């Protein structure tokens, strides 16, 4: 028996084979391209001691790692759905918990990166004292712990309320299999909005402080602060895309009630834009825009033949 899989069944039945294959190929190209770029940047990070001791690069590497795990797990679910592979609910729960953790890790880590930029620009004399490697690792552990609370709570509630035979039923892997009670869905929606509100307040606070500091600065300091302000705006864009992913199911549900074909198109667009492409902004923000990191990446990925990068 298939449990909680009507949406996926509709998608598989309605899409013609050619369109489904094109969409699958598009997803594979995007996912593996981003994974390739992430792997290059992670290799660069671990190859240079200066990056491994810098707070912002440690947080950046953690974001890359979380996004890479997320993309791998997401691609696994896409392939399982495309080939109509149904798995026991008990196995899918483990996969859903892992995906939920890495999904929530990215927004919180990006928020921590924004706070690090705020400290670096607005509190430069205390930056070295506050942004230490030990505190950064501790922050990453705390973020991982916070991101683990909700999925494990949902799993415990499911174990306590679901009938024993539920866990042996076959299903497509998606987080809704862990939420059987209506009040759980309401709490999940409210929780997501509260998290989004807190993150938005932090971003606005950091951006306002950096903007005020930039107006009061001059020369190289002003240029550095302007760069930090642009970085913060890109972070805000990435966070909006990540948080909008949480709203997509509600929008798709409303569209599904009116037109199935439009629903399938919107669902694919949302998946590509807010699930896949939003994960590509981290390399753009800190990898390609950071001159020092970019030169180091060119140096290491060109078999150390770039002498200019070697001097950085």
Legacy VTK file of the C-alpha trace (Angstrom):
# vtk DataFile Version 3.0
C-alpha trace
ASCII
DATASET POLYDATA
POINTS 312 float
0.000 0.000 0.000
1.243 3.482 -0.880
0.945 6.005 1.919
0.903 9.804 1.424
2.098 9.654 -2.173
-0.830 10.966 -4.201
1.018 14.116 -5.248
3.992 12.208 -6.602
1.737 9.685 -8.359
-0.125 12.502 -10.100
3.152 13.955 -11.289
4.407 10.666 -12.668
1.154 9.756 -14.360
0.445 13.158 -15.908
3.874 14.029 -17.302
4.632 12.422 -20.658
7.893 10.409 -20.758
9.758 12.957 -22.889
8.919 15.904 -20.629
9.742 13.878 -17.532
13.117 12.884 -19.009
13.940 16.486 -19.940
13.127 17.676 -16.436
15.199 14.893 -14.900
18.148 15.761 -17.143
17.833 19.445 -16.202
17.906 18.573 -12.520
20.934 16.308 -12.955
22.906 18.962 -14.860
22.151 21.624 -12.244
22.796 19.413 -9.219
26.071 17.922 -10.407
27.363 21.243 -11.721
26.834 22.839 -8.307
28.303 19.804 -6.556
31.403 20.077 -8.747
31.851 23.771 -7.904
31.259 23.087 -4.194
33.824 20.288 -4.197
36.437 22.585 -5.769
35.818 25.217 -3.132
35.886 22.724 -0.275
39.179 21.373 -1.618
40.551 24.924 -1.706
39.391 25.569 1.859
41.039 22.451 3.286
44.229 23.014 1.261
45.085 26.435 2.701
45.793 26.922 6.410
44.822 30.616 6.324
41.255 29.715 5.339
40.926 26.991 7.978
41.717 29.541 10.684
39.378 32.299 9.474
35.867 32.455 10.927
34.057 33.531 7.778
35.731 30.852 5.652
34.927 28.165 8.238
31.259 29.169 8.127
31.435 29.319 4.341
32.858 25.786 4.178
30.130 24.567 6.535
27.511 26.055 4.221
29.111 24.387 1.202
29.189 21.039 2.989
25.559 21.311 4.131
24.396 22.350 0.669
26.334 19.493 -0.943
24.737 16.923 1.366
21.353 18.514 0.723
21.811 18.337 -3.062
22.912 14.693 -2.904
19.932 13.658 -0.786
17.523 15.701 -2.888
18.842 14.153 -6.079
18.434 10.703 -4.539
14.772 11.435 -3.814
14.266 12.777 -7.354
15.746 9.623 -8.883
13.684 7.361 -6.622
10.525 9.216 -7.625
11.382 9.223 -11.339
11.974 5.465 -11.391
8.939 4.911 -9.163
10.908 3.281 -6.358
8.837 2.984 -3.190
10.552 2.518 0.169
9.282 1.547 3.633
8.177 4.505 5.738
10.691 3.542 8.431
13.604 3.984 6.024
12.210 7.210 4.574
11.967 8.726 8.065
15.757 8.557 8.444
16.234 10.158 5.031
13.678 12.886 5.800
15.331 13.713 9.138
18.728 14.105 7.455
17.273 16.316 4.719
15.406 18.486 7.210
18.559 19.045 9.259
20.719 20.152 6.312
17.842 22.224 4.892
17.562 24.257 8.098
21.325 24.457 8.589
21.914 26.767 5.615
19.706 29.733 6.704
21.092 29.674 10.261
24.707 29.432 9.073
24.193 32.314 6.638
22.732 34.346 9.503
25.869 33.588 11.517
27.970 34.775 8.555
26.019 38.044 8.497
26.686 38.544 12.206
30.379 37.837 11.614
30.501 40.552 8.929
28.717 42.941 11.292
31.326 42.326 13.990
34.203 42.637 11.501
32.989 45.967 10.096
31.290 47.642 13.055
33.466 46.232 15.855
36.884 45.784 14.206
38.872 46.061 17.449
36.943 43.179 19.030
36.626 41.048 15.906
39.711 38.926 16.619
38.543 38.371 20.187
34.962 37.448 19.290
35.448 35.531 16.034
37.797 32.784 17.163
38.051 29.332 15.635
36.812 27.695 18.832
33.726 29.899 19.037
33.011 29.307 15.354
33.102 25.522 15.808
30.874 25.899 18.868
28.422 27.995 16.832
28.314 25.296 14.134
27.610 22.623 16.761
24.818 24.757 18.259
23.313 25.358 14.806
23.359 21.628 14.052
21.734 20.884 17.419
18.988 23.471 16.880
18.286 22.129 13.389
17.961 18.598 14.783
15.299 19.424 17.389
12.267 19.764 15.115
12.717 16.689 12.898
13.450 14.451 15.893
10.403 15.829 17.733
8.258 15.099 14.663
9.735 11.598 14.518
8.965 10.950 18.200
5.375 12.198 17.784
4.980 9.961 14.720
6.286 6.926 16.601
3.875 7.641 19.462
0.763 8.224 17.329
1.123 6.115 14.170
-0.066 2.473 14.086
2.750 -0.130 14.070
2.056 -1.278 10.502
2.466 2.300 9.215
6.262 2.039 9.237
6.316 -0.970 6.927
4.102 0.607 4.263
5.690 1.673 0.984
5.859 5.353 0.050
7.769 8.050 -1.778
10.176 9.812 0.568
8.925 13.278 1.511
8.656 15.015 4.864
4.841 14.883 4.935
4.994 11.176 5.850
6.190 12.313 9.310
3.298 14.717 9.880
-0.006 12.898 10.261
-1.756 15.256 12.685
-3.317 18.547 11.606
-1.962 20.458 14.615
1.564 19.352 13.652
1.179 21.009 10.262
-0.030 24.209 11.915
2.882 24.253 14.370
5.341 23.584 11.545
3.960 26.510 9.521
4.026 28.879 12.512
7.523 27.738 13.448
8.827 28.454 9.955
7.339 31.952 9.979
8.832 32.720 13.403
12.285 31.589 12.249
11.952 33.684 9.101
10.944 36.719 11.170
13.912 36.349 13.540
16.351 35.963 10.649
14.835 38.980 8.874
15.274 41.143 11.994
18.935 40.088 12.309
19.634 40.815 8.636
17.975 44.233 8.776
19.859 45.092 11.979
23.241 44.070 10.515
22.608 45.855 7.214
21.497 49.076 8.951
24.548 49.119 11.212
26.933 48.467 8.319
25.249 51.136 6.187
25.588 53.708 8.977
29.228 52.741 9.494
29.891 53.058 5.763
28.507 56.610 5.714
30.810 57.630 8.535
33.890 55.960 7.036
36.250 57.251 4.374
38.820 55.927 1.921
39.624 52.214 2.014
37.398 51.656 5.031
34.419 53.031 3.127
35.181 50.762 0.172
35.490 47.733 2.459
32.206 48.529 4.178
30.448 48.984 0.842
31.652 45.538 -0.181
30.411 44.125 3.129
27.037 45.772 2.567
26.743 44.191 -0.905
27.692 40.824 0.562
24.982 41.214 3.176
22.407 41.996 0.491
23.358 38.823 -1.383
23.023 36.894 1.862
19.575 38.411 2.346
18.596 37.313 -1.171
19.823 33.795 -0.486
17.919 33.645 2.789
14.720 34.850 1.109
15.061 32.100 -1.497
15.707 29.485 1.192
12.773 30.639 3.292
10.471 30.933 0.275
11.051 27.211 -0.240
9.033 26.685 2.949
6.060 28.543 1.466
6.075 26.674 -1.857
4.004 23.661 -0.681
1.150 25.944 0.399
1.148 27.756 -2.953
1.335 24.475 -4.868
-1.537 23.030 -2.847
-3.800 25.937 -3.832
-2.830 25.620 -7.508
-3.376 21.844 -7.474
-7.051 22.350 -6.582
-7.591 24.326 -9.822
-5.269 23.008 -12.536
-3.027 19.948 -12.450
-0.825 20.904 -15.414
-0.125 24.389 -14.025
0.604 22.772 -10.672
3.231 20.486 -12.222
4.895 23.416 -13.994
4.916 25.599 -10.878
6.210 22.730 -8.750
9.133 22.139 -11.103
9.924 25.873 -11.267
9.831 26.165 -7.476
12.041 23.118 -7.126
14.672 24.472 -9.522
14.567 28.082 -8.299
14.167 27.711 -4.542
15.561 24.243 -3.849
18.441 23.856 -6.322
19.538 27.254 -7.664
19.278 29.008 -4.287
22.051 26.677 -3.084
24.361 28.061 -5.796
24.519 31.544 -4.282
27.012 30.575 -1.551
29.818 29.895 -4.069
28.973 33.179 -5.801
28.993 35.240 -2.608
32.145 33.978 -0.937
33.880 31.880 -3.566
33.859 33.861 -6.778
33.482 37.355 -5.298
36.265 36.866 -2.749
39.471 37.761 -4.599
41.766 35.932 -2.193
39.716 32.735 -2.192
39.165 32.837 -5.957
42.895 33.091 -6.693
43.627 30.269 -4.268
40.994 28.102 -5.946
42.518 28.765 -9.373
45.936 27.903 -7.969
44.922 24.578 -6.438
42.594 23.487 -9.230
45.238 24.236 -11.894
47.723 21.833 -10.281
49.546 24.726 -8.568
50.740 26.187 -11.870
49.372 29.676 -11.165
52.297 31.535 -9.563
50.262 34.677 -8.806
47.831 32.678 -6.678
50.684 30.900 -4.983
51.856 34.198 -3.533
48.496 35.015 -1.920
LINES 1 313
312 0 1 2 3 4 5 6 7 8 9 10 11 12 13 14 15 16 17 18 19 20 21 22 23 24 25 26 27 28 29 30 31 32 33 34 35 36 37 38 39 40 41 42 43 44 45 46 47 48 49 50 51 52 53 54 55 56 57 58 59 60 61 62 63 64 65 66 67 68 69 70 71 72 73 74 75 76 77 78 79 80 81 82 83 84 85 86 87 88 89 90 91 92 93 94 95 96 97 98 99 100 101 102 103 104 105 106 107 108 109 110 111 112 113 114 115 116 117 118 119 120 121 122 123 124 125 126 127 128 129 130 131 132 133 134 135 136 137 138 139 140 141 142 143 144 145 146 147 148 149 150 151 152 153 154 155 156 157 158 159 160 161 162 163 164 165 166 167 168 169 170 171 172 173 174 175 176 177 178 179 180 181 182 183 184 185 186 187 188 189 190 191 192 193 194 195 196 197 198 199 200 201 202 203 204 205 206 207 208 209 210 211 212 213 214 215 216 217 218 219 220 221 222 223 224 225 226 227 228 229 230 231 232 233 234 235 236 237 238 239 240 241 242 243 244 245 246 247 248 249 250 251 252 253 254 255 256 257 258 259 260 261 262 263 264 265 266 267 268 269 270 271 272 273 274 275 276 277 278 279 280 281 282 283 284 285 286 287 288 289 290 291 292 293 294 295 296 297 298 299 300 301 302 303 304 305 306 307 308 309 310 311
